[in-house]
């Protein structure tokens, strides 16, 4: 495996952005007045009103997403059997936590007999469930790390066009909800009795890596982020003055991990990518890495595949030890 050092920014190939009886007049007046009052009441108190929705999140003119301060996490925990690591059983728990009015399901894996261990929020790639990500979770447990693996909304898949429609309407795009889920997951992980709340990180594969980078930039308590087979979208290469649809541009910037790279330090960014990745081209990952500031590191493999591979394990273990020591 080769390691790539810091390089100059590469902004090439940037994507451009997806007949009845008459009613007496006094009664008509009263009815009209009541309808106005009811209408105003509904606008003010309707919980699905777009103005109220907008109070919990905001996007700056530059396209940076932010959220209102989070409340204490609300969750349930139930210990379950572990069918994923029979030869070296861990403690496995089913966690359900509240996030933006939804119950997010997650698997909490803790090394056996662990006390005050570092914790990692683990985000699968698109189409992968929390159960399907347990292979990597088991490997991380063998290294001594607890993981909270999420079932991401839509299993990590995104609909950018639909999210843009929601954004234009002043409603919260699903991708923003997915980022917020990661932040709430970190809150839940931090209060588990077996976890050291001072040693937390986030790791994501593919699309999960994109949400991981954004969440880490928004949450200073996270010590680092690891992205496997992931990249930004390259919106930094588009001149805002040349864009006719400024709202669309602002939205696209808000979901691009590259937008948040400058906010990552002092948290460390570590990327793992194959030169022959079958889904995300290596040059896109390299562009994101070059845009990022120190501290950072990138490790390259040669397999014709997408996602975590055994050849990444030793460098992943080394980087986690540095970040969560």
N, C-alpha and C positions, 0 to 999 in steps of 0.2 A: 504493500500500500504506500502510495506517495503522499506527501504532505505539501500543500500549496501555501506559500507565504503571501503576505499582503502585496497587492499590486495596484496599478492605476485604475481609475474608474473607466468602465467600458459602457457607453450609452448607445452603442449601435443596436440595430434591430429592435428598437423600443416599440412596443405595441401601441396602436392608436385605438385608441379606444374607439359598443349593445342595446119638471114643472110642478112644483108643490106649493102648498100654502105658504104665505109670507109670514116671517117671524117679526114680532114687534121690535122696533128699533132699540129700546133699552136692553132687551135680551141679546140682540145682536152685538151691542157694545160690550156687554158683560162677557159674553162668550169669547169675543175677540180678545178682550183683555186677559182672560184666563189662558187662552192659547198662547199668547205672547209670554206670560209668566212661566207656563209649563215649558215652553221652548227654551227660554233662557236658563231655567233650572236644569233642563236636559243637557245643554251645552256645557254648563259649569260642572255638573256632577257625573256626566257620562264617563265611565272608567275607560272606555275604548276611544275617547276623544284624542285626536292627533296632537293637540297642544299639550295635554297631560303626558302623553307618551314621550314627547320631545324633552320633557323635564329630566328624564333619567339618562339621556345621552346627548352628545353634541359633536358636531364636526366643524372644525375650524375652517377659515377661508382657504388655508393651505391644504386641507384634506386630512387633518389629523383627528381621529376619533378619541373621545374621552367620555367617562361615565361619572355620575354622581357618586358620592361616598357609599360604600356597600354596608348593609346591615349585617349583624351577626348571622352566621350560617345556620340554616334550619335543615336538619337531616335525620335519617334513621340508619342504623347499622345492624346487620344480621350476619352472623358467622355461618358459612356454608361449606360443604365438602369441596375439596380441591381435586378435580379430575385432570388437571393440566400438568401437575408435577408429582406423580405418584412415588417416584423414587426418592425424592427429597422434598417432602411436603412442607409447604408454607402455611401461614394463617391466611385464609381467604375469606373476605367479607363482602356482602352485597350492600352497597351504599346507595341511598336515594336522597338527593338534596334538592332544595327549591332554588330555582334560578329564573328570574323574570316571569314568574307565574306558572312555570312548568316544573315537573319532577324529572330530574336528570338521573339516569341510572349509571352506576359505575362499579367497578370491581377494585377493592382495596386488597393488595397483596403485600404481606409483611413477612420478612424472613422469620423463621421459627426462633423463639427465645430472644427476639430483638427487643432492645430498649434504647430509646432516644436515637433512632436511626434517621438518616437523611431520607427525604421523600421526593418523589418525582411525579408530576402530573403527566400522564402518558396519553397522547392523542393519535389514534390510528389514522391511516389514510382513508380516502373516500371509498365507501362500500364495505369497510371492515368494521366489525362489531367489537365491543369490549372483550368478548370471548375469543374472537379471532386474533386479538393482539396479545394474548397471554403467552405466546412463545417468547416474545421479547421481554415481557414482564417477568417471566421465570428467569431469563438470563440476567436481568437487572437484580433480581432477588439474590441470585448466586453471588453477585458482586457486593451484596450487603445493603441494597436499596429497596425501600418500600415504594410501591407504585399505586396510583389511583388512575385507573384506565376508564375513560369516558365512553359512553355511547353518545357520539355526537349527533346533533340534530341532522336528520336526513342521512345518517351514517356518514357524515363528513362531506356529502355531495353538496354542491352549490348551484343556484340558479341566478346568475348575475343579472339577467334582464328583469326578472321578477323583483329582485332586490332593488334595482334601480327604480322601478315603478313605486315601490314602497317608500324609498327615499324621497322621491319627488312629492309624494303625498304627505310627507312629514311623519311617516310611520317607520318603525324600527326594522331595518332589513334583517333577514335571518342570519346573515354573516356576522352582524353586530351581536346578535344573541349568542352565537357560537363563541365569540371572543369572551363575552361576559360569563358564559358557562365555565370557561377555563379559569377566570379570576375567582369565581365562586368555588370551584374545585380546589384551588389553592387554599382558600379560606378553610374549607372542610378538612383538607389534609393537615393543615397546620394545627388543628385542635385535637387530633387523634392522640391518645395517650402514649402510643409507641413511637411517635414521630418527634423529631427535633425541629421545631418551627423556625429555627434560625438557619436551617440547611435545606432549602427547597429549590427545585429547578423544574423546568418543563421540557419535555421531549416530544417531538411530533414527526410522523412520517408523511411524506408527500403533502397533501392538502392540510393534514394536521400540523405539519411543520410551519405552514404559513400562519395559522392561528396561534401557534406557539410563539412565534417571533413577535407578533403584535401584542399578545398578552404579556410577555416578558417585558416589553418596552413600557407597558402601562402599569406594571406592578413592580416597584423597586425592591420588594422583599425577595423576589426570585433571584437567585445567585447566577443563573445562566440559562441558556436555551440551546438545545441541540436539535438541528434539523437534518433529517435523513431523506435524501432524494426529494428535495424541495427547492423552491426559488421564489423570487419576487416576480412581478409582472412587467417591470420596466417602464412604469408610467413616468419616472423621473426624466426620461428622455424626450418627453413631449413638452413643447413650449406652450405655457398657458395662454399666451397672447394669440396663438394660432388656433385655439380651440373655440369653435362657435358655441358649443353647448357647455357652458361653464359649470352647470350643476352636475352634469354627467361626469365631467372631468374631476370635480371635487369628490364625487362618490367613488370613482375608480381609484383615486389616490388613497381614499380612506380604507380600502380593502387590500391595498398593496403592501406587503411586508417591507418593501424597500423604503416606504415613506417613514417607517419607524426606526430605521437602523441607527440614526444618530442619537436616539433616546435610549438605546440599550446600555451603553457603558454607565457604571462599571461592571454590569453583568456581562458575562462572557458568551460570545456566539461561537458555536462549533458546528460545522457542516460536514456531512458525509455524503459523497456522491460518486456514482460510477461514470467513467468516461463513456460507457456504452449504455447508459440508462435508457430503458425502452419507453419511458413516458415523459420525463422532464429532461430536455437536452442539457448536457453538462455546461454548455456556454451560458445558459440562463442562470444556473447556480453560481457559476464563476462571477458573473456580473453582480449578483447580489453580494457575494463575498467581497468583491473589490470595493463596493460601495460602503460596506460596513467599516466601522472604526474599531480600533483596538480596545479591549483584548478580543482576539478572535483566532480561529484556526480552521483549516479545511483539510480533509483527508479524502483521497481519491482511490477508487478501486477500478477494476477492469471488467467485472462480470456484466453480461448482457441481461440485466434484470433491473427491477425497480423496488426499492425498499431495503430494509436491513438485511445484511448478509453476514455470515460467520467471519469473513475477513475484516469486518469493521469492529469486531468485539474488543480486541486488545486496546485499540486506540480509544474506543468509547469508554472502556474501564479506566484508562489513564486520564482522560479528560474529566470524567466524573469525579475522580479522586481529587483532581486539582480544584474543581469548582466547589465541591461539597465537603472538603476536608475540614 
